[in-house]
């Protein structure tokens, strides 16, 4: 859906959708999402249709009280999108379709190829709980009593006097009192919040009231540094970056990798001569499937401002409730873990070899990543605060032998 919205509006819509899906009451969640769809219908009908697609089904899963792990899996479409992408690649060379039977045969062959890469989804052991919940709910709907057994999701409540503002959602005053819970608020912001509640108060009166109660209109921001943030949240942070390798035939190849900050485990996503949006989005889906199999959850993704990272790449992580952190332009140290691994793989491996083509480069990187995981990416008892991992002492000759 985000592909059908401008960049300035996509982030606001995504925040409202996440807040609605996290609401424990499915009735209120559906009312909020339908109100958002009505707002988008005026200017972005395609995005509104995408939002309404599968809305009741998704909220029904939440209403059935399914375990949270299975809810996250069923709410995401990454598994289906991966299968569709594999089927599309399998039939990419077909130039003309004769009839519908030919289409079915090629799709079946593509799905058979995709089935070789299938893994068990996260929460598959909880599927019996979903079946029991459905068995307990579906028999209650009998013929001739559709009106009495109508799902509550089909009867959204009406909220009288509620305003839906897409650009700036209204925040209740009880949840965010003046001077507390909003570190970035100043006098103009307080005045604007009161105007939304129908109160005309001057900035001088607000300043006097806050000082009388010992409150600062704009408390100083938190002093947490970027380094401290990475150390504290390392268990849920994944960094990614590209680096290039030139072959002896002067052909440039782009390598995409991901690194987990807490264990230094490197995931070699792939390499290509043309890193377009479709390719990089598929690599993001593949990474999430691998992390789900290891029961690892990504909370933050750190990347730079490279134009190769398209919106679809960010949306894949956004669907898993992961926040994408984009580093500033003149600050390469903000993504220091990925940059340091690039320096390591160049100094210990690539600078000693002549790369002929893509196949040899894949084999060289695969062997080096296995070597790196054995010697440097092992978990340490002290975590991020413990001693550094043992240094790599191998020579290029041993790498060639491997």
Beta strands, then each sheet from edge to edge (+ up, - down):
strand 1: 237-246
strand 2: 252-260
strand 3: 266-272
strand 4: 300-303
strand 5: 323-326
sheet 1: 3+ 2- 1+ 4+ 5+
end
